[in-house]
């Protein structure tokens, strides 16, 4: 059905191949490409303030996390999911002394009105709430944001689930054409985060 090495996700749980090198969600009948929703696998990433790859906090921009040492980003589910892992902090774990920031951008191409569901989760510090911040935008419009729960527990409190506004999942109706998904995240300081992370997952269906 196309060049090997490219994946598609079919609603019935099967996987196949889509011409053009994009992953896709098929309709219930499994027909494609006329009825499928195409999702570009060409994510673009940035990170700054990270040290585990030997970059000493320098800014980096790349399309594949495998192209740089110790990227905080991991691509999941053939491009339909992402995970962002913050490096451990300075004051609790004596590791990274920098504020860390990271972004991810992708294009979504749909041939018809499509309902996109975005789900996210994460773990952040239990000291103060205005940290481990995340904002998610579709076509420049804010879809959801999240932050650490806080609690004034310091290093002893460990991590706890982030607080989201609005809570996930959120749904966006995409009109035919190209749309931009943008994720912007930061620890907002170098303190009280260890084992902190975010995860994002996307699903698609025809809009009612």
Secondary structure, DSSP 8 states (H G I E B T S, - for coil): ---TT--EEETTS-EE--TTS-EEEE-TT---STT-EEE----EEEEES--TTS-TT--EEES-GGGSTT-SEEEEGGGTEEEEE----STTTS---S--EEEEEEEEEESS-EEEEEEEEEEEESS-SS-SEEEEEETTEEEEEEE----S-GGGG-EEE-EEES-S-EEEEE-SEEEEEEEEEE-SSSSS-SS-EEEEEEEEEE--
